[in-house]
Amino acid sequence: MKALISGGKTGQLRWELARTVPAGADAVFLTREEMDVTDADAVAAAVAAHRPDVIINASAYTAVDKAESEREAAFAVNCDGVANLARAARDNNARLVHVSTDFVFDGSSSSPYTTDAPTKPLGVYGESKLAGEQQVQEILGESGLILRTSWVYSSFGNNFVKTMLRLMNERDELGVIADQAGTPTWARGLAGAVWLAAEKQLSGVHHWTDAGLISWYDFAQAIYEEGRAGGKINKQTRIRPLRTEEYPTPARRPAYSVLDKSKTWDALGLTSDHWRESLRKMMQEL
Ligand SMILES: NC(=O)c1ccc[n+]([C@@H]2O[C@H](COP(=O)([O-])OP(=O)(O)OC[C@H]3O[C@@H](n4cnc5c(N)ncnc54)[C@H](OP(=O)(O)O)[C@@H]3O)[C@@H](O)[C@H]2O)c1
């Protein structure tokens, strides 16, 4: 299998994909400078030159709050960029693995979202990611793979775990949202699922996150416990639960964004690790 992977130098998923290339696979990682996904000609030229069997889209505009005031920039990458990759895949007889998000849902459910649950994004980021999914479906039909995930973190790049560790080492008290539930996902496990899905030629809409369900507050508590136990946090911090309305942000976020992974676990013959186990492994690696 020859894979071409989009995304810049700072991307969490891209970094984990680079660390987990399966034996026997040939992987070409192109940076934003080498293949800006918003540049249709650059994408077409790169895919034609490398002739991959599969394109993995690890690029995205992920600044959820900033997207509210940068609608065009978010859509350029998350919708038009995805369309450029999908067209290049179609024109070069390659498959496409596209990664999407729990933010395509509005969070009003109280049971895990199945892959065919109705979408209704609450903000610009979710809208742009949903538009990208629609481009994959329009251009590639059922042959493209859309893999939705949630709350991604890694020892590389910017994410909630690293922000919490920094703040917990700086502050005596920290307020964290306790009324939004979801599943943290280690980008390492996600990368493994992406590679397996590429090898098994999975298509259609799928969900992959770690297993379990918690709030951001529970997650912060767990980060604190693991951080203290592993010597990554050197002082005591009180973590205070906050309601969403006590921490206003430009973008609204789903109150509940747990994804049902059963279809994907069956298709891959692989189940996700529990989020706590993943967190422990990631913290050991930091
Ligand atoms: N992070 C989360 O919590 C989360 C949750 C749910 C779903 N997801 C989805 O999971 C996937 C991976 O996310 P991630 O956490 O790895 O994101 P990330 O760490 O923010 O990385 C995004 C990458 O996209 C690259 N990029 C942005 N614009 C580009 C362009 N025009 N051309 C080429 N590359 C471009 C960035 O390049 P530079 O390095 O040059 O800036 C960066 O490397 C995304 O599809 C995201 O929507 C993420």
The ligand as an ORCA input file, in Angstrom:
! r2SCAN-3c Opt
* xyz 0 1
  N      -8.183     17.988     17.731
  C      -9.388     17.540     18.096
  O      -9.785     17.621     19.261
  C     -10.282     16.894     17.074
  C     -11.554     16.440     17.481
  C     -12.376     15.832     16.526
  C     -11.941     15.682     15.225
  N     -10.709     16.144     14.867
  C     -10.285     15.980     13.479
  O      -9.154     15.119     13.492
  C      -8.298     15.457     12.402
  C      -6.873     15.625     12.917
  O      -6.864     16.693     13.829
  P      -5.543     17.125     14.603
  O      -5.898     17.171     16.035
  O      -4.389     16.324     14.144
  O      -5.430     18.633     14.073
  P      -4.218     19.648     14.287
  O      -3.271     19.133     15.294
  O      -4.848     20.981     14.455
  O      -3.486     19.607     12.862
  C      -4.078     20.110     11.723
  C      -3.033     20.090     10.641
  O      -3.637     20.553      9.431
  C      -2.641     21.289      8.759
  N      -3.235     22.211      7.802
  C      -4.031     23.275      8.042
  N      -4.317     23.895      6.888
  C      -3.690     23.203      5.902
  C      -3.589     23.358      4.503
  N      -4.212     24.360      3.877
  N      -2.868     22.454      3.782
  C      -2.241     21.432      4.420
  N      -2.277     21.239      5.757
  C      -2.995     22.129      6.486
  C      -1.905     22.051      9.856
  O      -0.678     22.443      9.326
  P       0.437     23.315     10.105
  O       1.158     22.344     10.967
  O       1.281     23.828      8.987
  O      -0.305     24.381     10.850
  C      -1.825     20.992     10.936
  O      -0.665     20.240     10.804
  C      -8.901     16.707     11.772
  O      -9.659     16.334     10.661
  C      -9.815     17.263     12.841
  O     -10.889     18.009     12.299
  C      -9.869     16.730     15.767
*
